Amino acid sequence: MTLNSTVHDVTQRIIERSAKTRGDYLDRMAAAAAAGPRRAHLTCGNQAHAYAAMGDDKPALVAEKAANVGIITAYNDMLSAHQPFATYPDMIKETARKNGATAQVAGGVPAMCDGVTQGQTGMELSLFSRDVIALAAGVGLSHNTFDAALYLGVCDKIVPGLVIAAATFGYIPGLFLPAGPMTSGLPNDEKAKVRQRFATGDCDRAELMKSEMASYHGPGTCTFYGTANSNQMLMEFMGLHLPGASFVNPNTPLRDALTAAGTERALAITALGNNYTPVSDILDERAIVNGIIGLMATGGSTNLVLHLPAMARAAGVILDLEDFSDLSAVIPLMAKVYPNGLADVNHFHAAGGLGYMIGNLLEEGLLHDDVKTAAGDGLSRYAQEPKLVGDTLTWVDGAKVSLNERIVRPASDPFQPQGGLTQLKGTLGTGVIKASAIDPSRHMISGPARVFHTQDAVKAAFQAGELTEDAIIVVRFQGPKSNGMPELHGLTPVLSVMQDRGLKVALVTDGRMSGASGKVPAAIHLSPEAADGGPIAYIQDGDMVTLDIARGSLHVDADFTDRPRAQPDLSGNGNGVGRELFEMFRQTVGQAKDGAGVVV
């Protein structure tokens, strides 16, 4: 199938825009690769320190004839998605030994959960944790003793941070090993209904707690299609997983077999063999475009619109919001997974999942197949799915037709003809909206602004009975410079109740929502942000705001010429729950439209 002309043109535009930065990046990677395996440059004293605790693996390490794999792990046992990683290092080391090689835990990186910090002060560290993760992984890999790296991470900022590190050390082959989703619990739509009832005072905290615990009930990622599971999708579409690895449940024989196979593959692609495949060769413009296409086709998390530009920039590739919008215009929405539908990711995987979607998109000319991946050349390898035959792991052709068209549909007969994300431009700046779960009747909303500076203030106004008319809820000073750009997910129940009561309502903010962005229109990531003097800093109650998804526009009917800029007291944002440590990040962070990066 001939490649779609828009996919081709957008990719070419990115290649041309990135010519200088990508060229410089590849030159750096080539110079580092030419120096040969890292351990050859260490002194005997250096190596003695690195191998002192390695027991029976010491002879192999000293001989330097077999690969040594560095493990970067985001393990902790507070977070369900990362708890399964406790057993991975031992499995990886044992597999390496069976193949005459070695493996070491190179370092750990922090992994925080936005589900734990939603609506809490700690959420103001969440976005910046991505850069901390990249820095921490860099420290681990800086010991320079590794021929390949395995990256263990799943959730919201962890995978993007690890990808930034993997790109920075792009001369080292690397592969990402997921943990998989928890088994299905209380359906997500039932949980959402209880949250709305709690927001209106129709149920007590005990009922809410029972609902939440029934939904989040075991090891693995949350089962809705939020940022964590969007990350896993991205790693397959970009070729950094083994095919079909994303949504296999934890602590199963197939999951363990994939971990062992990932280790064997990392050993096979080092510079010590004949199939050297560094990360820098995988993460090129085509792979990144494939990732954007996967995001659109699945209706994934709005957070990836922040993370993909930052990940790409680490590999010398420059993205623009226009790239997302133009691709969205030609990529059909093929999946309906909560919050865009009733199914969870386990149901999605059973219906054919990523393997079916990748195969179908390739057949329709909507993906680049001519890419390098951790599994080998060509993305078509990712249209296969892993199977255990006895104790042997093999890959077979994935589903050629959807096994449940209420969840996954072909590109020729999609749920919507366009993807889930749209760029917004207008007199309020530049932003983005996730439209995949929004009813078409709400794709154009116009109403008077109600301006707030915190999500708590919105909730207080709602509880006081002040939000009973059509309104565009403006929540500003929520960008990365103001307070680290916390998710405003706590607004979802309130806004959903307002909409369900028949009101015309939308959210406009320089903050972010989350992978759970749903049925209420939300114009997010406005740039420039209020703290940078963006137009959102000048809007006042009563100004008429119009959000038009079809036109990709966001306008306010007001003259800001002689209007004072809002000047809230943000001094309290710099202390408490570790915020003191991140002052440098708030001062140096880039704009949301460029990925809100600190280290890239």
N, C-alpha and C positions, 0 to 999 in steps of 0.2 A: 504494500500500500504506500502510495506517495505521501510524504510528510505534509500535513496541513500547512497552508501558506502562512497563516498567522503565527503558528508555532515556529516555522522557519524564520519568519521576519523578526519576531521578537528575540529569538536566539541570536540571530545575526546582529541585531541592534545591541544586545548585551555584549557580544564578542567585540564589536567595534568600540563601544564605550569603555570596555575593560582592557583594551589592548595594552596600554602602558602598565597598569597595575598587575595584570595577569602575567605579562611578560617578565616583569621584575620578580614576581613571586616564583615563577618557574625557574628563572635563573638561580635564585637562592636555593631552591630545592635540588636542582641539578648539581650545584656546587657541593651541597651537603652530602648527596648520594655518592658523588665521585670519591669522597673521602673513604668510602668503604664501611664495613661493619664497625659500629661505634666502639666496641670493647678493645679493638686493636690499638686504640690511641690512649688507653689508660695505662698508667704505671702499675707495677706489681703491687705497690702500696695501695693505689686506688682500688685495684681489683680485690685485694685481700679484704678491704673494708666491705666491699659489695657482696662478697661470698661468705663472709665469716659464719653466718648462721644457717648456711644452706645444706649442711649435713652431707648425705650421700650424693647430692647433686654437684658438690664441689669439683670432682674430677672433670665432669663434662663442661662446667663453666670455665675452668682453667684451660682446657684443651682448645676452646674457641672454635671447634669444628662443627658444632651443632647450634641451632638457633636458640636464643634466649628471649622469651616473650615477657614483656612488661604488662602487668595487669593494673589498670586504673579503675578503682571501684568506688561506687557511690553507696555502698552497703551501709545501712543502719537498720535496726529492728523496730524503730518507731513507725516507719512508713511501710505500709503494706506492699507497695510496689517494689521496694528495695530489700525487704526482708529475705526474699529467696536468694539473694546474692551471697548470703552467709556461706553457702556450701560450694559456690563456684570456684574459688581459688584452689581448693583441694582437688576438685574434678579437673580443672585445667592443668594443674601440676602433674597429676597422675597420667593424663592423656599425653602431655609433653614427654614424660619419662618413657612411655610406651613407644614413642616415636624417636627416642634417642636424643631428646631435647630437654630444655629446662624452662621454667616459668617462675617469675617472682612478682609479688605484689609491689608495684613501683610506688604506689601512693593511693591515699584515699581523698575523695573530694566531698564537700558538704552536699547534702540533699535535703532541701526543705520542701514541705508540702503546702501548696496553696490552699488545700482543703482544711488544714489545721489553722492556717493564719488568716483565712477569709474574714474580713471585717475587724481584724486585730492589728495592733501596731506592727507586729512582726511582718505583715504583708509588705511594709514599706522597704524591706530588705530583699524581697523576692526577686524582682527583676535584676537587681545588682548581683544576686547570687550567681547568675549566669557567668558574669565576668570573674567572680571569685573562683568558680569551678574551673574555668579555663586557666586561670593563674595557678591554681593548686595542681591541676594535671600537668602543667608545664614544669612545676617544681619536681614532680615525681619522675617525669621523663628526662629531666636535665641531668640525671646521673649518667646518662649516655652509655648504658650497658645493654641496650635492647635492640633486637633485630626486627621486632614487630611488637604491636601493642593490641591488647584486647580492652575494650571500653565497656564497663558494666554500668549502665544507667538507663533510666526509663522516663522520668517525669518531666515536669514543665520546663524548668530552666536547665536541668541536668544534661539532657541530650544536646541542646544547643551549645552549652558551655564545653562539653566534651568534643563536639564537632569543631569548635573554634580551636581547641587545643590540638586535635588530630590534624587539622589543616596547617597549623603553625609548625608542627612536626611532620609535615606532609611527606618528607622523604622516607619516613618509616611506614611500612605497610600496617594497616589497622583494620579492625573489624569490630562491630558492635554486637554485643550479646544481650538480648532482652531477657526479661523475667516472665513476661506474659500477664494476661489479665486474670483477676480473681474469677471464680465461678459465679454464675448469675445468682443474684439475691433478690431482694424486693425490687420490682420493676421501677425504673427511674421515673416514669410518669406518675406512679403512685406516690413516690417520695416527694415529687414536686408539688403534688396536691396538698400533702400534709404541710409542707413549708408555707404554702399560700394560706392555709387555714390558720397556721400559727401567726402569720403576719396580720391577719384580721382579728385575732383573739378568739378564734373558734375552736382552738384546741390548746391543751397545756403543754408545758415543756416535757413532761413525762412521755406523752404520746409522740412528740417530735423526736425525742431521743430514741424511742423504740423504733421509729421509722428509719432514722439515720443508721442505727446499728444493724438493722436488717438489710440495709443497702450496702454498707461498707462492712463486710463481715469476715474477710479472710485474706490470705496472702495474695498479692498481685495488684495490678493497676485497677483503678475504678473502672467500672464497665461501661460508663457513658463515653461518647466520642468527644472527649475534651482534648486538652493539650497533650497529655501523656500519650494517649493512643494515636493522636495525630503525629506525634514524634515517631512512633513506631512505624506508621505508614510511610513517613518521610524517609526513614532509613532503608526501607525496601525500594521505594521508587528511586532513591538516589544510589542504590547498590552498595550500601554499607552493612546490611544484614546478609545472612544466608537466606535464600528464597524461602518464603513461607514461615519465617521464624517469629513474626511479630505477635501473633495471637494464639499461641499454644500455652495452655494453662501451666502454672508453676507446679513443681514437684510431681511431674508425670514422667514416665519413661521416655516419651518423645521429646519433652523439654530437655532432659539430661542428655539425650543423644545429640540434640542440636548444639548443646554447649560443647560436647566433645568434638563434634564435627567442625564447629567454629574454631576451636583450638587447632585442629589439624590443618584447616585451611590457612590460618595465620602463619603456621610453620611452612606451608607450601609456597607462600608468596614473598618470602624474604629475599634479600639480595644474595643470600648464600646459595640459592638454587637457580633454576632456569626460568622461573615464572614471576620475577620481581614485579610487584604491583603496588607501588606506593600510593598513599592516600591522595597525594597531589595529582596523580593521573586519574583518579576516580572523580574527584570533586572539580569537574570542569563546568563550563557554561551549560552544556547539554544536560548534565546530571542535575544541575540546580533548576533548570527549566522543567525537567521531569518532576522534581519535587513540588514546584508550584502547581503543575498540572494535577498531581495527586491530591494536593490540598483542595483544588477547585472541584475535582470530580467526586471527592468524598464529602465535601461540605465541612472541612476541618476547622480547627481552632483559629480564631483571629490572632492569637498570640504568635502564630507562625509568621504573620506579616511583620512582626517585630524581629523575630529570630532569623528568618531566612536571609534578610539583607546583612545581618551581622555575621552569620556563618559564611555567606558568600564572600564578604569583604575579607575574611581571614584567608581565603584562597585566591585573593586578587580579583574577584569578580564583583562588579558594581551593579546593584539592582536599583530599580526605581519603582514607585507605586504604580506607575503607568504599565509596567510589565505585568504586574498582577492583574490589573484591570483588563488589559487587552487579551490576556490569556483566558480570563474568566468569561469573556464574551464569546469564546468559541469552544470552551470545554463544558460538556454537559454534566449536570449533577446526576450521578449514577447511584448514589447510596442514600438511604434514609436510616440513620442511626441516631439515637437520642443524643442531643435535644432536637434533632431535625426529624425524628420519627420515634416510634415506640421500641424498636429493637435495640439491643445492646451489642457490644462488639463480639461477644460469643455467638450471638445469632448471626451477625454479619459474617463472621468467619465460616460458620456452618453453611451459609448460603452461597459460598464461593469466594467471598472475601477479596483480598488484595490480588491473589493470583488470577482470579477471574477478571477483575477490573484491568490489571496490567495487560493481560492477553487481549482483551477486547479493545482497549485503547490503542494498542499496537496495531491491531487489525484495521482500525479506523484511521490510522496515520496521525494519531494525536499524541504520540510519545516518540522520543528519540530511542531507537534500539541500538544505534552505533556508539555505545558507551562502554567504558571499562567498569567492572564491578568487582567487589571482593570475591564473588563467585566465579568470575571469568568474564570474557568478552560478551557483550550483548545483554540488553535488558530482558530479552525474551526468556532467558533462564528463570526469571522471576514470575513467569506464568505457570511455573510448576509448583507442586506442593510436596512437603516431606511426608514420608510414611515409614513406619517401622514394620519390617517383614521379619518376624522372629526377633532376633537381636540386631538385625542389619538395617541401618538407615539408608533409605533410597529416596529419590525424587521421581514423581510421576507427573504427567500432564494434569494441570488443574482443570477445574470445571470449564467447559466450553459454552455452557448456557447457565443462566442464573438458576440457583436451586430454590430461590424464593424471591419472586419479583416484587413483593411488598417491601423488600429490604435492599436488593441490588438489581439494577436493570441495565440492559445494554446501552451503549452510547447512542445507538440508532433510535432508541425508544426510552429516553431518560425521564426522570422525575421532573426536571426542568432543563430547557435547552442551554442554559448558561450556568456557570459555576456559582459558588456560594459567596464570593467576595467582590465588592465593587469599590473602586476609588471614588472619593468625594472631593470636589473642588468648589470653591466659591468664596464669598466675602467673609466666611469664618475660617478660611485657611484650607488645609489639605488633611483629609482623614480617610477612613475606610469603614465599610459596613458589611456585616455578614447577613446576606439576604436569604439564605437557603431555607430558613425556618419561618420566614415572615410571610404572612398571607398577602397575596398580590394586592388586595384591597388597601393594604397599609404601605404600599411602596411609595406613596406620596403623602406626606403629612405636613400640614401647616398649622401653626398655632402660636399663642403668646408664650414668651420665655418665662420660666420660673427659675431664678438663678440661686445656686447653692455653692458652698465651698467645701462641703464634706458630704459623704453619703449618710452619715448619722443625722445631718440636718434635714435631708430629704425624708428619712424615716420618721423623724420627729414631726415634720409638717404633715405627713400622712396620718400619723396617729392622732394628731390634733384636729383632723378633719379639714385641713386646709386645701387638699388636693382633690377637689370634687368637680373640676372643669377640665376641658381640653387644655393640654399644656405640653410644651417642649421643655423637658427637665434638663437644665444646663448645670453640670457639675464641673467646676473648673479648679485650677490649682491642684490638679491630680496628675500632672505630668512628671517625667523623670527628674527634672530640676527641682520641682516643688517638694516632692515627698517620695521619690523613687517609683512613681507610677504604680500604685497598688491596684489590684483588680477590684472592680466595684460590683462584684458578684452579689453582694448583699442587697443591691437594689432590685434584683430580679423579681423576688416575690411581690414587692410593693408595686412595681411598674406593671407586672402581670395582672395583679388585682385591678388596678386602674383600667387597664385595657379590657379586661373581662367585664367590667362594669359599663362598657360601651363608650368610654372616653377615647378621644384621639390623643395618643401619648407617644413620645419618643424621647430618647436620651441623646444629649450632645455633650461630649466631654473630651478633655485632653488626656484623660486617663484611659484605662483599658478595662475590658470586661474579662472574658476568659473563654476557654474552650466550650463553656456551657452557654455562650451567647445564643439566645433563642428567639422567641416569637415577637418580642418587642423591638421595634426599630431602634438601633443604637449606633449613632455616628461617633466613632471612637478614634483615639490616637491623633487628635487634632494637632497639627503643627502649623506655625510655631505655637508652643504651649503658652498658657497664661503667664507663667513666670518669665518667659522670654519676650513678653509684650505682644503676644499674638492677639488677633482680633477678639478671641473669646474673653480676653481680659476687660473688654470694653462693653460687652453686652449688658443690658439691664432688664429687670422685670418688665414684661409687657411688650418688648420688642417682638415683632412678628418674624418667626423663623420658618423656613420652608426646606424640607428634606425631600429630595426627589431621586429615588434609586435609579429609575430608568434613565434619567439624564446625568446621573452621577454628580449631582449638585447639592450644595448646602449653602443657603443664603440667609442673611438677616436683613430685614427692611429697616435700616437705621443708618444715620449719618454719625460716624465716630469722630469727625474732624475736631470738634471742640469738647469732646466728652472726656472726662478724666479716666485714667486707667485704674482699675481696682488694685488696691494695695493692702492685701490681708497680712496679718501677722503670722509668718511662717516659722518663727523662732522655735516653736515647740516641736517642729518636725525634726530637729537635729539632735534629740536626746531621748533616751529610754529604749530598752530592749535592743541595745546595740547600735542604734542609729548614729551615735557619736562616731563610730568607727567608719562611717560611710560618707562623711562630709566631702571628702575628695571626690567621691563618685558623683555626688549631686552637682558639684561645681564643674566637672569636666565631661559629663555625659552628653552624647549627641542627641539630635532630634529623633523623635519617634519614627518619622518617615524614612530615616536612614538606619533604623535598627536600634536606636537608643543605646549605642555601644559606649563602653569606657575603654576597653583594651584594644578595640579595632575600630 
